[in-house]
Amino acid sequence: MRKLIPVALIFLSSCMHAKNVKYEQFQDTLEKLKRKLDFRPLDSAEAYAFINKYYLPRLDTMPTKRRIFIHPLIGENFDDIFKRDSIKLTKQFTGDSSKEYQGIAPQRFEFPIVHSNWNQHKLNNTRVVIDTQMLTLYKQPDDTLVEKIEHWHKKFGYGYMLISYPLYNKNTGRLVITEWIENAGSCGTGRDNKFWFKKVPGGWQAY
């Protein structure tokens, strides 16, 4: 019996070590995920410089031209992405086979805006649009909707862009900006785009 005690201690010690290693690997994975998703807004001067040089020229080739809605889009919600993915990793670590993490709803594009304003004087050759009609356009009775849309197009032509504030991750050197074209269309398919950039010496490179 006495000979079995050291063997049992060795076995328990080995199990504890394996659990500690697994836990450390789990924590390391979570930390890497956090750093990967640590996107934050550029400071104001750099954000406007980026938009002027790397985003606005795209609008010159679009029907909307350089028309930007006054409020920024919410953009990518990396906090929600981290919450979803960290729950998934935790369940994998604990052996929990439930799918609770899938209950986090994906972001929706229903005129999502942040209630701050773009400064037209800091955007090169750009018109900042104020559109209060769009917020209530589809709440109108059906018999007036066509007339409302026609009136909207007379005022805004082909429409305008909503864009998110540029978000940058200093750990990875990646930047993302999101756009939504508002053209009074009832279907949202194909109206949103996401653009990624990598910080390079002297500026940004799209990829």
N, C-alpha and C positions, 0 to 999 in steps of 0.2 A: 504493500500500500504506500509506504514511504517513497518508493521509487517512482510511483505514478504521479506524485505531487509535483516534482520538477517538470515532468513531461506536460502536465496540465497547465502549469504556469507558462511554459514556453508556448503552448498552443494558444492560450488566452492572450499572451503578449503579441503573438504573431497576428491574431485577429484584430486586436486593438490597433496595431501598426497599419494594417491594411485599411481599416476604416478611417484612420487619420489621414492616410495618403489619399484615399478617395475623396474625403471631405475637402482637403486642401486643393485637389484638382477641381472640385466643384466650385470652390470659392474663386479660384484662379480663372475659371471659365466665365463666371459671373462678372468678374472685374474686367476681363477682356471685352465682354459684351457691353458693359457700361461705357468703356472707353470708345468702343466702335460707334455707339449711338449718342455720344456726347456732343450734339450739335447745338450751337448757340448763335444768336444774331451777331452779324458783323457790327462794328461800330458805325455810326451814321455816315461819316465821311467815306469810309471804305465801301459801305453798302451802295451809296449813290454813285461812286466811281465805278463799281462793278456793273451796276445796272446800265449806266450810260455807255460803257465801252463794250460790254459783252452780251447784254440782253436787248437793249433798244434797237440795234441794227436789224435784229430779226423781224421786228414789227414793220420795218420799211418794205418787206416783201409780203406782208399780210394785208387783207382787205381792211382791217381795223386801223392800219397805220399806227402812229404813235399816240394812241389814246389809252389812258390808264385810269381805272376806277380809283376814286379818291382814297378808299380804305384798302389796306393790304389783305390778301388772303390769309387764312390761318396757316396754311402750308402743312408740311409733314409734321405729324405729332410723334416725335421720337420717344417721349415719355410713355405713351401708350404702347409703342412697339417694344420698349424695354420691359414694361410690365407684363405683356403677353409672353414674350420670349423667356423672361426669367421664371415665370410660373411654369412654363413648359419644361425648362431645365430642372427646376426644383422637383417636379413630379417624376422626371426621369431618374433623378438622384435617389428619391425616396421609394421608387417603385410603384408610384401611384399611377394607375392606368386610366383614371377618369379623364374626360375631355373638357374640364371646366374652363381651361384657358381659352378655348375656342369661343367662349361666350362674350369676349371683348369685341364689340362691334367695330368694323372697319370705318375709317373716316369717310364721311359723305360730302359730296359737293352740292350743297343746297344753299348757294349764295353765302358761303362761309367767309366771314370777314372779321378782321381785328379792328376795333374802333380807335384807330389812330389814323393820321392823314399823311399821304405823300405830299411832299413839297414840290409844287410845279416848277418853282424857280431853280431847283436843284436837278431837274430832269431835262436833258438837252432836247430842245425842239419837240416837246411833249405837251399834250393837253391833258390835264387832270379832269376827269369827268365826275360830276355829281348827278346821280340818277336816283331820285326817290320813287319814280314810277315803277321801276323793276321790282322793288320790294313787295309791291301789291299787285303786279300785273296779272298773275295767274289766279288771283282771288276774285277777279271780276266775273260777272255772269257770262256764260258762253256767248250770248247774243251780242255782247260788246267786246269780246276778246279780240276778234279780227280787227276791229276798228282801233282798239288800243295798240295792237302790235304795229299797224300801219302808221299810226301817229308816232310811235316809238322810233321806227326806222327813219321817218322824216327828220327826227331830231338827232338821231345818233348814227345814221347811215348803216354801215355794215356792223356796227357795234364797237365794242372796246374790250380791253384786256383787264382782268384782275390778276395781280401778281403777288406772290408772297415775299416777305422780307427774306433776303439771302441768309441761309443758315450755314455755319461753318464748323467743322470739327478739326480742332488743332492737333488731335492725336493722329488723324489719318490724312490731313491736308485736303479733305473733300468738302465741297460746297454744293448745296442743292437749292434750287429755286423752282417754284411751281406757278403755272399760269392756268387761267380759265377764261375762255373766250365767251363773252356775253353777247349773243346775237338775237335775243328774244325767241330762241328756239325752245320748244317744250321738251325735247329729247336731249339728254346730256352726253350721249355717246360721242366720243372723239373730241370733246371740247376742252378737256384738261390735258396738260402735258407737264412732265417733270424733267428738269435739266440738271445734269451733274457736271461739276468742274473739279479739276485738281489744281492745287496751288503749285505754281512753277516759278522759277526765278523771273522776276519782272512782271508777273501777272497770273492769269488763269488759263487753263487748257480744258476745253470741253472733251468729254468722253462718253 
